[in-house]
Amino acid sequence: MAQAKTIKIDNKEYALDALPEVVKQQLASLRVVDREIARLQTQLAIAQTARSVFANGIKNNLPASE
């Protein structure tokens, strides 16, 4: 017999099949939000890297001080 899938919330395990439908929907929404946060964190890292490159380009192309 296959073991029922569970989820741990606040150190308590719950059988997924036994959860109310509203909780299942909220868990699905939580997964979507977590994926979006991860995507945005990746986008932020890309933007921060690009900003650093542009800032260094500015510094490297300024006229020399006399």
KAKAMO-V150752 format. One record per residue. N is the residue number from 1. RES is the residue in one letter. SS is DSSP state (A for helix, B for strand, O for the rest). PSI is psi in whole degrees, -180 to 180 (* if undefined). OMEGA is omega in whole degrees, 0 to 359 (* if undefined). Layout:
BEGIN
n = (N;N)
res = (RES;RES)
ss = (SS;SS)
psi = (PSI;PSI)
omega = (OMEGA;OMEGA)
END
This chain:
BEGIN
n = (1;2;3;4;5;6;7;8;9;10;11;12;13;14;15;16;17;18;19;20;21;22;23;24;25;26;27;28;29;30;31;32;33;34;35;36;37;38;39;40;41;42;43;44;45;46;47;48;49;50;51;52;53;54;55;56;57;58;59;60;61;62;63;64;65;66)
res = (M;A;Q;A;K;T;I;K;I;D;N;K;E;Y;A;L;D;A;L;P;E;V;V;K;Q;Q;L;A;S;L;R;V;V;D;R;E;I;A;R;L;Q;T;Q;L;A;I;A;Q;T;A;R;S;V;F;A;N;G;I;K;N;N;L;P;A;S;E)
ss = (O;O;O;O;O;B;B;B;B;O;O;B;B;B;B;A;A;A;O;O;A;A;A;A;A;A;A;A;A;A;A;A;A;A;A;A;A;A;A;A;A;A;A;A;A;A;A;A;A;A;A;A;A;A;A;A;A;A;A;A;A;O;O;O;O;O)
psi = (136;142;139;141;141;164;141;124;122;46;21;133;140;140;127;-40;-24;-7;148;153;-38;-37;-41;-41;-40;-36;-42;-43;-39;-41;-42;-45;-42;-41;-40;-40;-43;-41;-44;-36;-38;-44;-41;-43;-40;-46;-40;-38;-46;-42;-43;-42;-45;-42;-43;-37;-40;-50;-43;-17;7;150;148;143;144;*)
omega = (180;180;180;177;180;174;179;178;182;177;176;181;179;174;182;181;184;183;176;182;180;178;178;179;179;176;177;178;178;178;179;180;178;178;179;177;179;178;180;177;177;178;178;179;178;180;179;177;179;179;179;179;180;179;178;177;178;181;183;183;175;177;180;177;179;*)
END
